[in-house]
Amino acid sequence: MRARKLAVACLIAGSAVAVTGGPAAASEATTQGAWMVYASYPNTLQGWRDCGNASVNVYKGHCKLNSDTSNSVDLWGWRS
């Protein structure tokens, strides 16, 4: 009886791995990417313009005021 339960448990576990794609699927989810600061510009009108122009070259690029010091404008983008 115990061997039968173990065999059924292994069969179910094997089916779950086959359906979900196994360990490779789990590792792909953790390596999708992250947000990062590509450049910083002074918090001036020209700094905002420069950041806006540079954001075109960065995937999902956008400019945000640095929340720690408010002395700079940071160009954020998505790195995969």
Residue, then its C-alpha position, 0 to 999 in steps of 0.5 A: m500500500r505504501a509503495r502504491k502511494l509513493a508511485v502515485a505521488c511520483l507520477i503526479a509530481g512528474s506530471a506537474v513538472a512536465v506541465t509547468g516546464g520544470p525548473a527552467a520555467a522557475s529560473e526564467a521568472t527570476t531573470q526577467g529584468a530590473w529597473m535601473v538608473y542609466a544617467s543623472y542630470p542636474n535638476t534644472l530646465q536644461g537637465w530635464r530637457d537633456c534627460g527627456n532627449a536621452s530617454v528616447n534611447v533607453y527601453k521604457g526610459h523616463c525621467k524622475l526627480n531623485s527622491d533622496t536629494s532632489n538635486s538631480v533628475d534620474l533617467w530610469g530604464w528597464r534592463s532585461 
